[in-house]
């Protein structure tokens, strides 16, 4: 099994520890503005989680237009996890099967699957202690013109790129 590739932006933030040449033409999407709205299809629990997490990610410069679907997926998984957790509290971890024998509640497996999905997506955003320890915050740009942003971004990495 091979390792997943590390995004170039993370390699730069980590100081390019492998010292391998970095691609110069990788897309660098713009960060979303504060107050980005969640997709309409999210339920109320997921929308509340979006309202909690999105401003934190925006404040750290970690949420771009390309990342909103991943954040929506996390929020959906969070909502399903909460629903399953509520059912576990209501009925317990073990329920009586049709034949009368005890069995694990099906909500336990649902909750576990959603926790795994949530953990994977939180890691992608650098929102777990171990993933956060390898990322430093990129300097925020005060340049608003797209051409100036490009030139500013290019000048920042001139010493790193081949």
ZAPAPA-222942 format. One record per residue (C-alpha): residue in one letter; chain; x, y, z; residue number from 0. Coordinates in steps of 0.001 Angstrom, whole numbers, plus 500000, padded with zeros to 6 digits. Layout:
N
<type=a	mol=A	xx=X	yy=Y	zz=Z	seq=NUM>
...
END
This chain:
162
<type=x	mol=A	xx=500000	yy=500000	zz=500000	seq=0>
<type=x	mol=A	xx=501506	yy=503324	zz=498987	seq=1>
<type=x	mol=A	xx=501291	yy=506555	zz=500917	seq=2>
<type=x	mol=A	xx=498844	yy=509234	zz=499877	seq=3>
<type=x	mol=A	xx=500543	yy=512199	zz=498250	seq=4>
<type=x	mol=A	xx=500980	yy=515256	zz=500453	seq=5>
<type=x	mol=A	xx=499549	yy=518450	zz=498928	seq=6>
<type=x	mol=A	xx=502200	yy=520957	zz=497836	seq=7>
<type=x	mol=A	xx=500737	yy=523636	zz=500094	seq=8>
<type=x	mol=A	xx=501331	yy=521392	zz=503122	seq=9>
<type=x	mol=A	xx=504866	yy=520596	zz=501944	seq=10>
<type=x	mol=A	xx=505555	yy=524333	zz=501760	seq=11>
<type=x	mol=A	xx=504066	yy=524965	zz=505189	seq=12>
<type=x	mol=A	xx=506237	yy=522182	zz=506593	seq=13>
<type=x	mol=A	xx=509340	yy=523654	zz=504952	seq=14>
<type=x	mol=A	xx=509506	yy=520968	zz=502226	seq=15>
<type=x	mol=A	xx=511178	yy=518388	zz=504491	seq=16>
<type=x	mol=A	xx=511869	yy=515993	zz=501582	seq=17>
<type=x	mol=A	xx=513660	yy=518764	zz=499645	seq=18>
<type=x	mol=A	xx=512188	yy=517413	zz=496407	seq=19>
<type=x	mol=A	xx=511254	yy=519850	zz=493627	seq=20>
<type=x	mol=A	xx=507755	yy=521233	zz=494104	seq=21>
<type=x	mol=A	xx=505333	yy=521585	zz=491184	seq=22>
<type=x	mol=A	xx=505022	yy=525184	zz=490030	seq=23>
<type=x	mol=A	xx=501650	yy=524824	zz=488311	seq=24>
<type=x	mol=A	xx=499525	yy=523285	zz=491060	seq=25>
<type=x	mol=A	xx=496152	yy=525050	zz=491448	seq=26>
<type=x	mol=A	xx=495913	yy=527383	zz=494439	seq=27>
<type=x	mol=A	xx=492244	yy=528175	zz=495017	seq=28>
<type=x	mol=A	xx=491265	yy=531369	zz=496795	seq=29>
<type=x	mol=A	xx=490031	yy=531222	zz=500370	seq=30>
<type=x	mol=A	xx=486314	yy=531734	zz=500884	seq=31>
<type=x	mol=A	xx=485017	yy=534846	zz=502588	seq=32>
<type=x	mol=A	xx=483812	yy=534841	zz=506159	seq=33>
<type=x	mol=A	xx=480130	yy=534000	zz=506466	seq=34>
<type=x	mol=A	xx=480121	yy=531382	zz=503693	seq=35>
<type=x	mol=A	xx=476702	yy=529721	zz=503669	seq=36>
<type=x	mol=A	xx=476245	yy=525951	zz=503978	seq=37>
<type=x	mol=A	xx=474569	yy=524007	zz=501160	seq=38>
<type=x	mol=A	xx=470773	yy=524064	zz=501343	seq=39>
<type=x	mol=A	xx=470561	yy=520258	zz=501494	seq=40>
<type=x	mol=A	xx=472220	yy=520016	zz=504919	seq=41>
<type=x	mol=A	xx=469835	yy=519320	zz=507794	seq=42>
<type=x	mol=A	xx=469606	yy=521568	zz=510861	seq=43>
<type=x	mol=A	xx=472200	yy=519682	zz=512938	seq=44>
<type=x	mol=A	xx=474690	yy=519773	zz=510058	seq=45>
<type=x	mol=A	xx=474029	yy=523500	zz=509504	seq=46>
<type=x	mol=A	xx=474743	yy=524225	zz=513175	seq=47>
<type=x	mol=A	xx=478043	yy=522331	zz=512901	seq=48>
<type=x	mol=A	xx=478865	yy=524272	zz=509703	seq=49>
<type=x	mol=A	xx=478187	yy=527532	zz=511557	seq=50>
<type=x	mol=A	xx=480565	yy=526405	zz=514325	seq=51>
<type=x	mol=A	xx=483417	yy=525079	zz=512173	seq=52>
<type=x	mol=A	xx=483418	yy=527201	zz=508983	seq=53>
<type=x	mol=A	xx=484406	yy=530471	zz=510733	seq=54>
<type=x	mol=A	xx=487286	yy=528693	zz=512473	seq=55>
<type=x	mol=A	xx=488569	yy=527299	zz=509166	seq=56>
<type=x	mol=A	xx=488095	yy=530643	zz=507384	seq=57>
<type=x	mol=A	xx=489945	yy=532415	zz=510194	seq=58>
<type=x	mol=A	xx=492912	yy=530098	zz=509718	seq=59>
<type=x	mol=A	xx=492852	yy=530417	zz=505920	seq=60>
<type=x	mol=A	xx=492051	yy=526710	zz=505553	seq=61>
<type=x	mol=A	xx=488740	yy=526874	zz=503684	seq=62>
<type=x	mol=A	xx=488714	yy=527432	zz=499935	seq=63>
<type=x	mol=A	xx=485978	yy=527114	zz=497326	seq=64>
<type=x	mol=A	xx=487257	yy=523637	zz=496517	seq=65>
<type=x	mol=A	xx=486979	yy=522581	zz=500171	seq=66>
<type=x	mol=A	xx=483337	yy=523457	zz=500817	seq=67>
<type=x	mol=A	xx=482118	yy=520054	zz=499597	seq=68>
<type=x	mol=A	xx=484486	yy=518316	zz=502035	seq=69>
<type=x	mol=A	xx=483218	yy=520544	zz=504856	seq=70>
<type=x	mol=A	xx=479621	yy=519757	zz=503862	seq=71>
<type=x	mol=A	xx=480456	yy=516018	zz=503876	seq=72>
<type=x	mol=A	xx=481960	yy=516376	zz=507360	seq=73>
<type=x	mol=A	xx=478877	yy=518258	zz=508605	seq=74>
<type=x	mol=A	xx=476572	yy=515602	zz=507138	seq=75>
<type=x	mol=A	xx=478608	yy=512824	zz=508793	seq=76>
<type=x	mol=A	xx=478450	yy=514788	zz=512063	seq=77>
<type=x	mol=A	xx=474652	yy=514986	zz=511817	seq=78>
<type=x	mol=A	xx=474255	yy=511253	zz=511108	seq=79>
<type=x	mol=A	xx=476669	yy=510463	zz=513971	seq=80>
<type=x	mol=A	xx=474576	yy=512614	zz=516331	seq=81>
<type=x	mol=A	xx=471372	yy=510870	zz=515232	seq=82>
<type=x	mol=A	xx=472928	yy=507440	zz=515776	seq=83>
<type=x	mol=A	xx=474329	yy=508540	zz=519149	seq=84>
<type=x	mol=A	xx=470875	yy=509745	zz=520217	seq=85>
<type=x	mol=A	xx=469418	yy=506341	zz=519321	seq=86>
<type=x	mol=A	xx=472168	yy=504565	zz=521264	seq=87>
<type=x	mol=A	xx=471352	yy=506669	zz=524329	seq=88>
<type=x	mol=A	xx=467652	yy=505902	zz=523855	seq=89>
<type=x	mol=A	xx=467864	yy=502136	zz=523234	seq=90>
<type=x	mol=A	xx=471311	yy=501209	zz=524593	seq=91>
<type=x	mol=A	xx=474336	yy=499540	zz=523033	seq=92>
<type=x	mol=A	xx=472715	yy=496101	zz=523126	seq=93>
<type=x	mol=A	xx=469188	yy=495329	zz=521963	seq=94>
<type=x	mol=A	xx=467096	yy=492159	zz=521843	seq=95>
<type=x	mol=A	xx=467116	yy=490457	zz=518443	seq=96>
<type=x	mol=A	xx=464001	yy=488916	zz=516904	seq=97>
<type=x	mol=A	xx=465011	yy=485510	zz=518289	seq=98>
<type=x	mol=A	xx=465283	yy=486942	zz=521811	seq=99>
<type=x	mol=A	xx=469068	yy=486934	zz=522041	seq=100>
<type=x	mol=A	xx=470998	yy=490129	zz=522754	seq=101>
<type=x	mol=A	xx=472788	yy=491780	zz=519874	seq=102>
<type=x	mol=A	xx=474735	yy=494980	zz=519255	seq=103>
<type=x	mol=A	xx=472531	yy=497870	zz=518269	seq=104>
<type=x	mol=A	xx=472849	yy=498675	zz=514557	seq=105>
<type=x	mol=A	xx=473266	yy=502313	zz=515576	seq=106>
<type=x	mol=A	xx=476692	yy=501466	zz=517034	seq=107>
<type=x	mol=A	xx=478037	yy=500537	zz=513590	seq=108>
<type=x	mol=A	xx=476476	yy=503656	zz=512053	seq=109>
<type=x	mol=A	xx=478060	yy=505860	zz=514718	seq=110>
<type=x	mol=A	xx=481460	yy=504188	zz=514228	seq=111>
<type=x	mol=A	xx=481326	yy=504623	zz=510439	seq=112>
<type=x	mol=A	xx=480435	yy=508293	zz=510772	seq=113>
<type=x	mol=A	xx=483181	yy=508893	zz=513348	seq=114>
<type=x	mol=A	xx=485720	yy=507396	zz=510926	seq=115>
<type=x	mol=A	xx=484452	yy=509676	zz=508143	seq=116>
<type=x	mol=A	xx=484538	yy=512703	zz=510459	seq=117>
<type=x	mol=A	xx=488075	yy=511908	zz=511617	seq=118>
<type=x	mol=A	xx=489351	yy=511527	zz=508060	seq=119>
<type=x	mol=A	xx=487825	yy=514833	zz=506985	seq=120>
<type=x	mol=A	xx=488980	yy=516675	zz=510116	seq=121>
<type=x	mol=A	xx=492502	yy=515423	zz=509452	seq=122>
<type=x	mol=A	xx=492326	yy=516850	zz=505923	seq=123>
<type=x	mol=A	xx=491546	yy=520267	zz=507408	seq=124>
<type=x	mol=A	xx=494282	yy=519993	zz=510046	seq=125>
<type=x	mol=A	xx=491680	yy=519865	zz=512828	seq=126>
<type=x	mol=A	xx=493107	yy=517019	zz=514895	seq=127>
<type=x	mol=A	xx=496002	yy=517444	zz=517331	seq=128>
<type=x	mol=A	xx=498377	yy=515244	zz=515314	seq=129>
<type=x	mol=A	xx=497507	yy=516771	zz=511939	seq=130>
<type=x	mol=A	xx=497629	yy=520301	zz=513368	seq=131>
<type=x	mol=A	xx=501139	yy=519746	zz=514720	seq=132>
<type=x	mol=A	xx=502506	yy=519387	zz=511184	seq=133>
<type=x	mol=A	xx=500876	yy=522514	zz=509729	seq=134>
<type=x	mol=A	xx=501672	yy=526158	zz=510286	seq=135>
<type=x	mol=A	xx=499431	yy=528980	zz=509247	seq=136>
<type=x	mol=A	xx=500260	yy=530592	zz=505936	seq=137>
<type=x	mol=A	xx=500717	yy=534362	zz=505972	seq=138>
<type=x	mol=A	xx=497501	yy=536132	zz=505057	seq=139>
<type=x	mol=A	xx=497523	yy=538302	zz=501994	seq=140>
<type=x	mol=A	xx=496145	yy=541818	zz=502089	seq=141>
<type=x	mol=A	xx=496335	yy=542028	zz=498298	seq=142>
<type=x	mol=A	xx=492856	yy=542081	zz=496720	seq=143>
<type=x	mol=A	xx=493562	yy=542384	zz=492971	seq=144>
<type=x	mol=A	xx=493852	yy=538891	zz=491369	seq=145>
<type=x	mol=A	xx=496961	yy=539840	zz=489377	seq=146>
<type=x	mol=A	xx=498598	yy=541365	zz=492463	seq=147>
<type=x	mol=A	xx=497680	yy=538226	zz=494454	seq=148>
<type=x	mol=A	xx=499343	yy=536065	zz=491815	seq=149>
<type=x	mol=A	xx=502477	yy=538194	zz=491753	seq=150>
<type=x	mol=A	xx=502559	yy=538366	zz=495556	seq=151>
<type=x	mol=A	xx=502164	yy=534566	zz=495803	seq=152>
<type=x	mol=A	xx=504862	yy=534033	zz=493148	seq=153>
<type=x	mol=A	xx=507339	yy=536322	zz=494902	seq=154>
<type=x	mol=A	xx=506813	yy=534526	zz=498215	seq=155>
<type=x	mol=A	xx=507885	yy=531200	zz=496725	seq=156>
<type=x	mol=A	xx=510652	yy=532373	zz=494362	seq=157>
<type=x	mol=A	xx=513349	yy=531065	zz=496697	seq=158>
<type=x	mol=A	xx=511692	yy=527650	zz=497046	seq=159>
<type=x	mol=A	xx=510716	yy=526800	zz=493493	seq=160>
<type=x	mol=A	xx=513376	yy=525529	zz=491062	seq=161>
END
